[in-house]
């Protein structure tokens, strides 16, 4: 009995061993480890492969995005460095702000400027600083040369603030004489009865003695170049240079077009306020399509917004016009440096500028100076400037003989004798004064 039990147990052990070996062999053939779970099915293996592919794709996308960001940063740095190091006398801060404004940061700049101006509004009341209004007794008016055709000197400007101060609204000659005749007169006046310490200035220009030319800037207009006439003013033009002044907004903000030298850099807009310069050098201001339109006699057109003076008066609703219409960067209701140009009933051009002006007060100054139609030009401290040059015609104009229309204007007369980003207007003594105007009547 004993031997039989041992044999049976051995037989059972051998059978279990063979069974275990067969199971292990089967699992090996099926790819299953001993004691492990069944291997994933075909769909599970595909899912794992898909996850690996998606992970590799995400890595490639992240690398591509990183490369784009780095490239964008490098482009931005190069672009910004180029903008702030270009030729010109604008402050580094001004160039940096202009770059930010032109590269997607216009809204940020607008908010910052609005906050700054809202907390730096001009004081109410007060008197102008000494010397801002030149006393009439200091003015010497030369006698007009006989036989030279020219417009009569402008009448005194009726004061906006009464009683007028000594010399307020009184014209005085400025710049070079043309054939012995004053071609530019300037005057000072207070622009509104509330902020009585402020002074605006006006320049009156005789187009029978002067010719006008539009110069392109390095950045404005942004297309259309190269240009024959751009800053710096060529040395060959300086002996007859009488004055130079700023143009309008950057084209992306001007709501108008730019045409010069037979090229349309930005399409002209019907209804836009337009400074139009004719091939004979004369100029006018009007509404495009109504007062002036394209013809073979037109040399250049610079548009900016819509008219602020029409029919000799500020346009209706100007006080409550939307802020974007007169300068979205700081708002039309804010009092900032502004400039504008208009045409009188006898064809003279009048430029006006000053600090602490609203769109309405600028228009009111121009209307008081005799403008029957007028448009706003550029705004803000860094961009408003008018220079006249005290030199004899034939001797070159230069920064050393240049004068600011207002002594409080920020930029120096050097501005247009070197590179400048924005377009501007040059005013030149005519070699032979014309006896009549050929531009559109200013009625």
JOCORRA-V384190 format. One record per pair of residues at least 12 apart in sequence whose C-alpha atoms are under 7 Angstrom apart, sorted by the first residue. I is the first residue (numbers start at 1). J is the second residue. Records with the same first field share a line. If there is no record, write none. Layout:
I: J + J
//
This chain:
80: 99
83: 95 + 99
84: 96
87: 418 + 419 + 420
88: 415 + 418 + 419 + 420
89: 415
110: 329 + 330
113: 329 + 330
114: 330
121: 335
122: 195 + 356
123: 195
124: 194 + 195 + 196
125: 194 + 195 + 196 + 197
126: 196 + 197
127: 196 + 197
128: 197 + 198 + 199
132: 199
133: 167 + 168 + 188
134: 167
135: 166 + 167
136: 166 + 167 + 170
139: 172
141: 172 + 173
144: 180 + 181
145: 180 + 181
149: 433 + 434 + 435
150: 208 + 209 + 435
151: 206
156: 169 + 170 + 171
157: 169 + 170 + 368 + 369
158: 368
160: 190 + 191 + 192 + 193
161: 190 + 192 + 193
168: 188 + 189
169: 187 + 188 + 189
170: 187
171: 185 + 186 + 187
172: 185 + 186 + 187
173: 185 + 186
174: 186 + 388
175: 242 + 388 + 389 + 390 + 391
176: 242 + 389 + 390 + 391 + 392 + 393
178: 209 + 429
183: 205 + 206 + 209 + 210
184: 203 + 204 + 205 + 206
185: 203 + 204 + 205
186: 202 + 203 + 204
187: 201 + 202 + 203
188: 200 + 201 + 202
189: 201
191: 361 + 365
192: 361
198: 355
199: 354
200: 353 + 354 + 355
201: 352 + 353 + 354 + 405 + 406
202: 350 + 351 + 352 + 353
203: 350 + 351 + 352
204: 348 + 349 + 350 + 351
205: 348 + 349 + 350
206: 348 + 349
207: 282 + 348
208: 433 + 434 + 435 + 436 + 437
209: 429 + 430 + 433 + 434
210: 427 + 428 + 429 + 430
211: 281 + 282 + 427 + 428 + 429 + 430
212: 277 + 281 + 282 + 283 + 425 + 426 + 427 + 428
213: 277 + 281 + 425 + 426 + 427
214: 300 + 424 + 425 + 426
215: 229 + 230 + 231 + 423 + 424 + 425
216: 229 + 230 + 231 + 422 + 423 + 424
217: 230 + 231 + 420 + 421 + 422 + 423
218: 420 + 421 + 422
219: 421 + 422
220: 250 + 251 + 421 + 422 + 423
221: 251 + 265
223: 265
224: 263 + 264 + 265
231: 416 + 417 + 418 + 419 + 420
232: 416 + 417 + 418 + 419
233: 416 + 417
238: 396 + 397
239: 393 + 394 + 395 + 396 + 397
240: 393 + 394 + 428 + 429
241: 397 + 427 + 428 + 429
242: 388 + 389 + 427 + 428 + 429
243: 387 + 388 + 389 + 426 + 427 + 428
244: 386 + 387 + 388 + 425 + 426 + 427
245: 385 + 386 + 387 + 424 + 425 + 426
246: 378 + 383 + 384 + 385 + 386 + 424 + 425
247: 377 + 378 + 423 + 424 + 425
248: 304 + 377 + 378
249: 304 + 377 + 378
254: 303 + 304 + 305
255: 304 + 305
256: 268 + 269 + 272 + 303 + 304 + 305
257: 269 + 302 + 303
258: 301 + 302 + 303
259: 300 + 301 + 302
260: 299 + 300 + 301
261: 299 + 300
270: 288 + 289
271: 287 + 288 + 289
272: 287 + 288 + 303 + 304 + 305 + 306
273: 286 + 287 + 288 + 303 + 304 + 305 + 306 + 307 + 375
274: 286 + 287 + 288 + 301 + 302 + 303 + 304
275: 301 + 302 + 303
276: 300 + 301 + 302
277: 298 + 299 + 300 + 301
278: 297 + 298 + 299 + 300
279: 297 + 298 + 299
282: 439
283: 439
284: 343 + 439
285: 342 + 343 + 373 + 374
286: 373
287: 307
292: 440
304: 376 + 377
305: 325
306: 375
307: 373 + 374 + 375
308: 363 + 374 + 375 + 376
309: 363 + 367 + 372 + 373 + 374 + 375
310: 372 + 373 + 374
311: 372 + 373
312: 367 + 371 + 372 + 373
313: 367 + 372
314: 360 + 363 + 364 + 367
318: 360
319: 360
326: 359
332: 358 + 359
333: 358
334: 358
335: 356 + 357 + 358
336: 355 + 356 + 357 + 358 + 380
337: 354 + 355 + 356 + 357 + 379 + 380 + 381 + 384
338: 353 + 354 + 355 + 357 + 378 + 379 + 380 + 384
339: 352 + 353 + 354 + 376 + 377 + 378 + 379 + 384
340: 352 + 353 + 374 + 375 + 376 + 377
341: 374 + 375 + 376 + 377
342: 366 + 371 + 373 + 374 + 375
343: 371 + 372 + 373 + 374 + 442
344: 370 + 371 + 372 + 442
345: 372 + 442 + 443
346: 442
347: 442
350: 371
352: 366
372: 442
381: 410
382: 410 + 411
385: 409 + 411
386: 404 + 405
387: 402 + 403 + 404 + 405 + 413
388: 402 + 403 + 404
389: 401 + 402 + 403
390: 402
399: 413 + 414
//
